[in-house]
Amino acid sequence: MTDQLQRLDVRTPGGSGGVAPPGWLTGLVAGLAAAAAGAVACAGLAVLVWLSGDGGSFGGALRSGLVGWLLGHGHEITVGTSRIAMVPLGLTLVAGWLLVRASSWAARTSRTVRPGQLSVVAGSCAVAYSAVVLAVAVLSAGGPADVGLLRGPPVTAGLAIAVSAVGAAQGSGCTSDLTDRLPAVALPVLRGSAVGVLVLLGSVSIVLAALLGIQVEALRQIFGSLDPGLLGGALLVVLCLAVLPNVVLLAVAVVLGPGATVGAASTITLTSVSVGPLPAIPWLAAVPGPGAQPVLVSALAALPVLAGLVAGAVAARSMPVLGIDRAAGRGGVAGVLAGLLVAAVVLCAGGAVGPGRMAEVGAPAVEILLVSIASLGVGGVVGGVVMRLVGRA
């Protein structure tokens, strides 16, 4: 009881910590700080590279860094006849992490405890963050690297609202209170689907790392042809990390079966690879040689089913049920939800990355959606049934 009273005192505005600032104010400060941190980091990296080079200007380097930051928020960039629409999801994840930390601080500082207060903190944080991104985009529009204003603002606003809500809930310490309001069956299903998605992404990442290990000589040749130097090499590593989630998700599209296109003349599936001329991008060293692929490679198609099986097993194990039919149903729902999540993130990984052959990078939407739901859903049903039979034994 004493511990509960102490926690209540810390989280209550009238507690011993003094008068807490209003949630809207801490939210605004947090949103501005998160946006400034990301923008300054990207601009600073570009300026650092400019200082080590011979050409360009300080303003041009600063603008290039900010344009790169806008790419991570869903804005499309046009340079001459080249269009860049692929979102570097690694940069998006970093921006999301900053916003989660900032909104969590805002909720904690304002001692937010009620849902209405949470919405004020999250909303003000999202508004401030989105306003900064929009202002930078408007100021950057019309230059050599023209920033489109059609897709970016709604994407930024939607992500900012969702991420700020998560961070505010964490900072307030009432996450468990919110989850307690969900139906009893929802948490096991959500937990199972999340585990299934992580299992699939993790297993595909291991496969991708193995392919890079096999093609290490091609990787060396790409780095050698670029000859980036010390600082340029560090920047190249940062850029590779920024698009690493995209690469993993495109590899997931290949494992699912429909495959992925890496340029207009290059299609990669588990059974065959058709490769045209590719740019010197280090991750492309993992692309197998053209032609039919070994039969053993086709066995990778089992990974989505196994991920669904894990999702179904976790969902059925988290809250045991009576009856195999209910276990199968719960596992199937977890698998289908995992399939929807996988399809959604895979379809976010593509987009144009330049002119000509690189104007088409991504995976077929309808096929990815259907195959992802089917394979993980079937695996989820099997996983739920197996876990029920194991529990009965």
GUNU-292504 format. One record per residue (C-alpha): residue number from 1; y, x, z. Coordinates in Angstrom, 1 decimal, m for minus. Each point is the difference from the previous one (the first is absolute). Layout:
! GUNU-292504
{pt NUM; {Y; X; Z}} ...
END
This chain:
! GUNU-292504
{pt 1; {0.0; 0.0; 0.0}} {pt 2; {2.4; 2.8; 0.8}} {pt 3; {m0.7; 1.6; m3.4}} {pt 4; {0.7; m3.3; m1.7}} {pt 5; {3.3; m0.4; 1.8}} {pt 6; {1.0; 3.5; m0.9}} {pt 7; {m0.7; m0.5; m3.7}} {pt 8; {1.9; m3.3; 0.1}} {pt 9; {3.0; 1.7; 1.5}} {pt 10; {0.0; 2.7; m2.7}} {pt 11; {m0.1; m2.6; m2.8}} {pt 12; {2.4; m2.5; 1.5}} {pt 13; {3.7; 0.4; m1.0}} {pt 14; {1.1; m0.6; 3.6}} {pt 15; {m2.4; 2.6; 1.4}} {pt 16; {0.9; 3.2; 1.8}} {pt 17; {0.7; 1.9; m3.3}} {pt 18; {3.5; m1.6; m0.3}} {pt 19; {1.3; m2.3; m2.6}} {pt 20; {m1.8; 0.4; m3.3}} {pt 21; {1.9; 0.0; m3.3}} {pt 22; {m0.5; m3.1; m2.2}} {pt 23; {m3.0; 0.0; m2.4}} {pt 24; {2.2; m0.5; m3.1}} {pt 25; {2.0; 3.2; 0.8}} {pt 26; {m3.1; 2.2; 0.7}} {pt 27; {m1.6; m1.4; m3.1}} {pt 28; {3.0; 0.9; m2.2}} {pt 29; {0.2; 3.5; 1.5}} {pt 30; {m3.7; 0.5; m0.5}} {pt 31; {0.0; m1.2; m3.6}} {pt 32; {3.0; 2.2; m0.9}} {pt 33; {m1.6; 3.0; 1.7}} {pt 34; {m3.4; m0.5; m1.8}} {pt 35; {1.7; m0.3; m3.4}} {pt 36; {2.2; 3.0; 0.6}} {pt 37; {m2.9; 2.2; 1.2}} {pt 38; {m2.0; m0.7; m3.2}} {pt 39; {2.9; 0.4; m2.4}} {pt 40; {1.3; 3.2; 1.6}} {pt 41; {m3.5; 1.5; 0.0}} {pt 42; {m0.5; m0.7; m3.7}} {pt 43; {3.5; 1.1; m0.9}} {pt 44; {m0.3; 3.1; 2.1}} {pt 45; {m3.2; 1.1; m1.6}} {pt 46; {1.5; m0.4; m3.5}} {pt 47; {3.1; 2.0; 1.0}} {pt 48; {m2.3; 2.7; 1.5}} {pt 49; {m1.8; 0.3; m3.3}} {pt 50; {3.4; 0.1; m1.9}} {pt 51; {1.2; 2.9; 2.2}} {pt 52; {m3.0; 2.1; m1.0}} {pt 53; {0.5; m0.7; m3.7}} {pt 54; {2.5; 0.9; m2.7}} {pt 55; {1.1; m3.3; m1.6}} {pt 56; {1.4; m3.3; 0.9}} {pt 57; {2.6; m1.0; 2.5}} {pt 58; {0.1; m0.9; 3.7}} {pt 59; {0.8; m3.6; m0.9}} {pt 60; {m2.7; m0.2; m2.5}} {pt 61; {m2.6; 1.3; 2.5}} {pt 62; {1.2; m2.4; 2.7}} {pt 63; {m0.2; m2.9; m2.4}} {pt 64; {m3.5; 1.0; m1.2}} {pt 65; {m1.3; 0.0; 3.6}} {pt 66; {1.5; m3.4; 0.6}} {pt 67; {m1.5; m1.4; m3.2}} {pt 68; {m3.4; 1.3; 1.1}} {pt 69; {0.5; m1.8; 3.3}} {pt 70; {0.8; m3.2; m1.8}} {pt 71; {m3.3; 0.4; m2.0}} {pt 72; {m1.9; m0.3; 3.2}} {pt 73; {1.7; m3.4; 0.6}} {pt 74; {m1.1; m1.6; m3.2}} {pt 75; {3.0; 0.8; m2.2}} {pt 76; {m0.6; 0.8; m3.7}} {pt 77; {1.7; 3.1; m1.5}} {pt 78; {1.0; 0.5; m3.6}} {pt 79; {0.8; 3.4; m1.3}} {pt 80; {0.9; m0.2; m3.7}} {pt 81; {m3.0; m1.6; m1.7}} {pt 82; {m2.3; 0.7; 3.0}} {pt 83; {m0.8; m2.7; 2.5}} {pt 84; {m1.4; 0.8; 3.4}} {pt 85; {m1.4; m3.0; 1.8}} {pt 86; {m2.8; 1.4; 2.1}} {pt 87; {0.8; m0.1; 3.7}} {pt 88; {m1.0; 3.2; 1.8}} {pt 89; {m1.9; m1.7; 2.8}} {pt 90; {m0.1; 3.0; 2.2}} {pt 91; {3.8; m0.1; 0.2}} {pt 92; {m0.2; m3.8; 0.7}} {pt 93; {m2.4; 0.7; 2.9}} {pt 94; {2.4; 2.5; 1.5}} {pt 95; {2.9; m2.4; m0.3}} {pt 96; {m2.1; m2.7; 1.6}} {pt 97; {m0.9; 2.3; 2.9}} {pt 98; {3.6; 0.8; 0.6}} {pt 99; {0.9; m3.7; 0.0}} {pt 100; {m2.9; m0.8; 2.4}} {pt 101; {1.2; 2.7; 2.4}} {pt 102; {3.6; m1.2; m0.3}} {pt 103; {m0.7; m3.7; 0.5}} {pt 104; {m2.3; 0.8; 2.9}} {pt 105; {2.8; 1.9; 1.7}} {pt 106; {2.4; m2.8; m0.6}} {pt 107; {m2.3; m2.6; 1.6}} {pt 108; {m0.7; 2.4; 2.9}} {pt 109; {3.6; 0.8; 0.6}} {pt 110; {1.1; m3.6; m0.1}} {pt 111; {m2.9; m1.0; 2.3}} {pt 112; {m1.2; m2.6; m2.4}} {pt 113; {m2.7; m2.3; 1.3}} {pt 114; {0.2; m3.4; m1.7}} {pt 115; {m0.9; m0.8; m3.6}} {pt 116; {3.6; m1.2; m0.8}} {pt 117; {1.3; 3.3; 1.2}} {pt 118; {m2.6; 1.9; m2.0}} {pt 119; {1.2; m1.8; m3.2}} {pt 120; {3.6; 1.0; 0.7}} {pt 121; {m0.9; 3.6; 0.5}} {pt 122; {m2.3; 0.1; m3.1}} {pt 123; {2.4; m1.9; m2.1}} {pt 124; {3.1; 2.1; 0.8}} {pt 125; {m2.0; 3.2; m0.5}} {pt 126; {m1.3; m1.2; m3.4}} {pt 127; {3.5; m1.1; m1.1}} {pt 128; {1.6; 3.3; 0.9}} {pt 129; {m2.8; 2.0; m1.7}} {pt 130; {0.0; m2.1; m3.2}} {pt 131; {3.8; 0.1; m0.2}} {pt 132; {0.0; 3.8; 0.1}} {pt 133; {m2.7; 0.2; m2.7}} {pt 134; {1.9; m2.5; m2.2}} {pt 135; {3.3; 1.9; 0.5}} {pt 136; {m1.6; 3.2; m1.1}} {pt 137; {m1.6; m1.7; m3.0}} {pt 138; {3.3; m1.6; m1.1}} {pt 139; {1.8; 3.3; 0.3}} {pt 140; {m2.7; 1.8; m2.0}} {pt 141; {m0.2; m2.6; m2.8}} {pt 142; {1.5; 0.9; m3.4}} {pt 143; {m0.5; 3.8; 0.3}} {pt 144; {m2.3; 2.4; m2.0}} {pt 145; {m2.8; m1.4; 2.1}} {pt 146; {0.8; m3.7; m0.1}} {pt 147; {m1.4; m2.0; 3.0}} {pt 148; {m1.2; m3.5; m0.7}} {pt 149; {1.1; m2.7; 2.4}} {pt 150; {m2.5; m2.7; m1.0}} {pt 151; {m3.2; 0.9; 1.8}} {pt 152; {1.1; 2.3; 2.8}} {pt 153; {2.2; m2.2; 2.3}} {pt 154; {m2.6; m2.8; 0.5}} {pt 155; {m2.8; 2.6; 0.5}} {pt 156; {2.1; 1.9; 2.5}} {pt 157; {1.0; m3.2; 1.9}} {pt 158; {m3.6; m1.3; 0.2}} {pt 159; {m1.4; 3.3; 1.3}} {pt 160; {2.9; 0.5; 2.4}} {pt 161; {m0.5; m3.4; 1.6}} {pt 162; {m3.8; 0.4; 0.3}} {pt 163; {0.2; 3.6; 1.3}} {pt 164; {2.8; m0.8; 2.4}} {pt 165; {m1.9; m2.9; 1.5}} {pt 166; {m3.0; 2.2; 0.7}} {pt 167; {2.2; 2.7; 1.6}} {pt 168; {1.9; m2.5; 2.1}} {pt 169; {m3.3; m1.5; 1.2}} {pt 170; {m1.3; 3.4; 1.0}} {pt 171; {3.2; 1.0; 1.8}} {pt 172; {0.2; m3.2; 2.0}} {pt 173; {m3.5; 0.5; 1.3}} {pt 174; {m1.0; m3.6; m0.9}} {pt 175; {m2.4; 0.8; m2.8}} {pt 176; {m2.9; m1.3; 2.1}} {pt 177; {1.9; m3.2; 0.8}} {pt 178; {0.5; m0.7; m3.7}} {pt 179; {m3.6; 0.8; m0.9}} {pt 180; {m1.2; m2.3; 2.8}} {pt 181; {1.6; m2.9; m1.9}} {pt 182; {m2.3; 0.5; m3.0}} {pt 183; {m3.2; m2.0; m0.3}} {pt 184; {m2.9; 1.7; 1.7}} {pt 185; {m1.8; 0.7; m3.3}} {pt 186; {3.0; 1.5; m1.7}} {pt 187; {0.1; 3.3; 1.8}} {pt 188; {m3.7; 1.0; m0.7}} {pt 189; {0.6; m0.9; m3.7}} {pt 190; {3.2; 2.0; m0.2}} {pt 191; {m1.5; 2.9; 1.8}} {pt 192; {m3.0; 0.0; m2.3}} {pt 193; {2.1; m0.2; m3.2}} {pt 194; {2.3; 2.8; 1.2}} {pt 195; {m3.0; 2.3; 0.7}} {pt 196; {m1.6; m0.9; m3.4}} {pt 197; {3.2; 1.0; m1.8}} {pt 198; {0.2; 3.3; 1.9}} {pt 199; {m3.6; 0.8; m0.7}} {pt 200; {0.5; m0.5; m3.7}} {pt 201; {3.2; 2.0; m0.1}} {pt 202; {m1.6; 2.8; 2.1}} {pt 203; {m3.1; 0.2; m2.1}} {pt 204; {1.9; 0.1; m3.2}} {pt 205; {2.3; 2.7; 1.4}} {pt 206; {m3.1; 2.1; 0.8}} {pt 207; {m1.2; m0.4; m3.6}} {pt 208; {3.4; 0.9; m1.4}} {pt 209; {0.0; 3.2; 2.2}} {pt 210; {m3.4; 0.9; m1.3}} {pt 211; {1.1; m0.4; m3.6}} {pt 212; {3.0; 2.2; 0.6}} {pt 213; {m2.3; 2.6; 1.6}} {pt 214; {m2.2; m0.1; m3.1}} {pt 215; {3.0; 0.3; m2.3}} {pt 216; {1.7; 2.6; 2.0}} {pt 217; {0.4; 2.3; m3.0}} {pt 218; {1.9; m2.7; m1.9}} {pt 219; {2.2; m0.5; 3.0}} {pt 220; {0.8; 3.7; 0.0}} {pt 221; {0.9; m0.1; m3.7}} {pt 222; {2.4; m2.9; 0.6}} {pt 223; {1.8; 1.8; 2.8}} {pt 224; {0.0; 3.2; m2.1}} {pt 225; {1.6; m1.8; m3.0}} {pt 226; {2.7; m1.5; 2.2}} {pt 227; {0.9; 3.3; 1.7}} {pt 228; {2.2; m1.8; 2.6}} {pt 229; {0.7; 2.9; 2.2}} {pt 230; {0.1; m0.1; 3.8}} {pt 231; {2.5; m2.7; 0.6}} {pt 232; {m0.9; m1.9; m3.1}} {pt 233; {m3.7; 0.2; 1.0}} {pt 234; {0.9; m1.6; 3.4}} {pt 235; {1.9; m2.8; m1.8}} {pt 236; {m3.0; m0.5; m2.3}} {pt 237; {m2.2; m0.4; 3.0}} {pt 238; {2.4; m2.6; 1.5}} {pt 239; {0.0; m1.9; m3.3}} {pt 240; {m3.8; 0.1; m0.2}} {pt 241; {m0.2; m1.4; 3.6}} {pt 242; {2.5; m2.7; m1.0}} {pt 243; {m2.4; m1.3; m2.7}} {pt 244; {m3.2; 0.7; 1.8}} {pt 245; {m0.5; m3.7; 1.1}} {pt 246; {0.5; m1.0; m3.7}} {pt 247; {m2.7; 2.5; m1.1}} {pt 248; {m2.5; m1.2; 2.6}} {pt 249; {0.7; m3.7; m0.9}} {pt 250; {m0.5; 0.7; m3.7}} {pt 251; {m3.3; 1.7; 0.9}} {pt 252; {m0.9; m3.2; 1.9}} {pt 253; {0.6; m1.9; m3.3}} {pt 254; {m2.5; 2.3; m1.7}} {pt 255; {m2.6; m0.4; 2.8}} {pt 256; {0.4; m3.8; m0.2}} {pt 257; {m1.0; 0.1; m3.6}} {pt 258; {2.9; m1.2; m2.2}} {pt 259; {1.4; 3.6; 0.0}} {pt 260; {3.5; 1.3; m0.3}} {pt 261; {2.2; 1.1; m2.8}} {pt 262; {1.9; 3.3; 0.4}} {pt 263; {2.1; m0.2; m3.1}} {pt 264; {m0.4; m2.1; m3.2}} {pt 265; {m2.8; 2.2; m1.3}} {pt 266; {m1.9; 0.7; 3.2}} {pt 267; {m2.4; m2.5; 1.6}} {pt 268; {m2.3; 1.0; 3.0}} {pt 269; {m3.0; m2.1; 1.1}} {pt 270; {m3.2; 0.9; 1.8}} {pt 271; {m2.0; 0.0; m3.3}} {pt 272; {2.4; 1.7; m2.4}} {pt 273; {3.2; 1.9; m0.2}} {pt 274; {2.4; 0.0; m2.9}} {pt 275; {2.7; 2.5; 0.5}} {pt 276; {3.0; 0.7; m2.2}} {pt 277; {2.7; 2.6; 0.6}} {pt 278; {1.0; 0.0; 3.6}} {pt 279; {3.1; 1.5; 1.7}} {pt 280; {m0.4; 3.0; 2.4}} {pt 281; {m0.3; m2.1; 3.2}} {pt 282; {m2.3; 1.7; 2.6}} {pt 283; {m1.8; m3.2; 0.9}} {pt 284; {m1.1; m0.4; m3.6}} {pt 285; {m2.3; 3.0; 0.5}} {pt 286; {m2.4; m2.5; 1.6}} {pt 287; {m0.5; m1.9; m3.2}} {pt 288; {m3.5; 0.7; m1.3}} {pt 289; {m0.7; 1.3; m3.5}} {pt 290; {0.0; m2.6; m2.9}} {pt 291; {m3.1; m1.8; m1.0}} {pt 292; {m2.8; m1.9; 1.8}} {pt 293; {m0.4; 0.7; 3.7}} {pt 294; {m3.2; 0.9; 1.8}} {pt 295; {m2.1; m2.9; 1.3}} {pt 296; {0.5; 1.3; 3.5}} {pt 297; {3.7; m0.7; m0.3}} {pt 298; {m0.7; m3.7; m0.5}} {pt 299; {m1.5; m0.1; 3.5}} {pt 300; {3.6; 0.2; 1.3}} {pt 301; {0.3; m3.7; m0.9}} {pt 302; {m1.9; m0.7; 3.2}} {pt 303; {2.9; 1.2; 2.1}} {pt 304; {1.9; m3.3; m0.1}} {pt 305; {m3.1; m1.9; 0.9}} {pt 306; {m0.6; 2.3; 2.9}} {pt 307; {3.6; m0.3; 1.2}} {pt 308; {m0.4; m3.8; m0.1}} {pt 309; {m3.3; 0.3; 1.9}} {pt 310; {1.9; 2.0; 2.7}} {pt 311; {2.7; m2.6; 0.1}} {pt 312; {m2.5; m2.8; 0.4}} {pt 313; {m1.9; 1.8; 2.7}} {pt 314; {3.1; 0.8; 2.0}} {pt 315; {1.2; m3.7; m0.3}} {pt 316; {m3.4; m1.3; 1.2}} {pt 317; {m0.4; 2.6; 2.8}} {pt 318; {3.5; m0.5; 1.5}} {pt 319; {m0.9; m3.6; 1.0}} {pt 320; {m3.7; m0.9; m0.3}} {pt 321; {m0.7; m3.4; m1.4}} {pt 322; {m3.0; m2.4; 0.0}} {pt 323; {m1.6; m0.4; m3.3}} {pt 324; {m0.5; 2.3; m3.0}} {pt 325; {2.1; m2.3; m2.2}} {pt 326; {3.1; 0.4; 2.3}} {pt 327; {m0.5; 3.7; 0.1}} {pt 328; {m0.3; 0.1; m3.8}} {pt 329; {3.2; m2.1; m0.3}} {pt 330; {2.0; 2.1; 2.4}} {pt 331; {m1.2; 3.2; m1.7}} {pt 332; {0.8; m1.5; m3.4}} {pt 333; {3.5; m0.9; 1.0}} {pt 334; {0.6; 3.5; 1.3}} {pt 335; {m1.3; 1.5; m3.2}} {pt 336; {2.0; m2.3; m2.2}} {pt 337; {3.2; 0.7; 2.0}} {pt 338; {m0.7; 3.7; m0.3}} {pt 339; {m0.5; m0.4; m3.8}} {pt 340; {3.4; m1.8; m0.3}} {pt 341; {1.7; 2.8; 2.0}} {pt 342; {m1.7; 2.7; m2.1}} {pt 343; {1.0; m1.7; m3.3}} {pt 344; {3.6; m0.5; 1.2}} {pt 345; {0.5; 3.7; 0.9}} {pt 346; {m1.8; 1.2; m3.1}} {pt 347; {2.3; m2.1; m2.2}} {pt 348; {3.1; 1.6; 1.8}} {pt 349; {m1.1; 3.5; m1.0}} {pt 350; {0.7; m0.2; m3.7}} {pt 351; {3.1; 0.0; m2.2}} {pt 352; {1.7; 2.0; m2.7}} {pt 353; {0.7; 3.6; 0.8}} {pt 354; {1.7; 1.1; m3.2}} {pt 355; {0.2; m0.6; m3.7}} {pt 356; {m2.7; m0.1; m2.6}} {pt 357; {m3.6; 0.3; 1.2}} {pt 358; {1.0; m0.1; 3.7}} {pt 359; {1.6; m3.4; m0.3}} {pt 360; {m3.3; m1.6; 1.0}} {pt 361; {m1.5; 1.0; 3.3}} {pt 362; {m1.9; m2.4; 2.1}} {pt 363; {m3.0; m2.4; 0.1}} {pt 364; {m0.7; m3.4; m1.5}} {pt 365; {1.2; m2.6; 2.5}} {pt 366; {m2.4; m2.9; m0.6}} {pt 367; {m3.1; 2.1; m0.2}} {pt 368; {0.9; 2.0; 3.1}} {pt 369; {0.7; m3.2; 2.0}} {pt 370; {m3.3; m1.7; m1.0}} {pt 371; {m2.2; 3.0; 0.4}} {pt 372; {1.6; 1.0; 3.3}} {pt 373; {m0.5; m3.4; 1.5}} {pt 374; {m3.5; m0.4; m1.3}} {pt 375; {m1.4; 3.4; 1.0}} {pt 376; {1.6; 0.2; 3.5}} {pt 377; {m0.7; m3.7; 0.6}} {pt 378; {m3.7; 0.4; m0.9}} {pt 379; {m0.2; 3.0; 2.2}} {pt 380; {1.7; m1.9; 2.8}} {pt 381; {m2.6; m2.8; m0.1}} {pt 382; {m2.8; 2.6; 0.2}} {pt 383; {1.7; 1.8; 2.8}} {pt 384; {0.5; m3.1; 2.1}} {pt 385; {m3.7; m1.1; m0.5}} {pt 386; {m1.3; 3.5; 0.8}} {pt 387; {2.1; 0.2; 3.2}} {pt 388; {m1.2; m3.4; 1.0}} {pt 389; {m3.7; 1.0; m0.5}} {pt 390; {0.5; 3.3; 1.8}} {pt 391; {1.6; m1.9; 2.9}} {pt 392; {m2.8; m2.4; 0.1}} {pt 393; {m2.6; 2.7; 0.1}} 
END
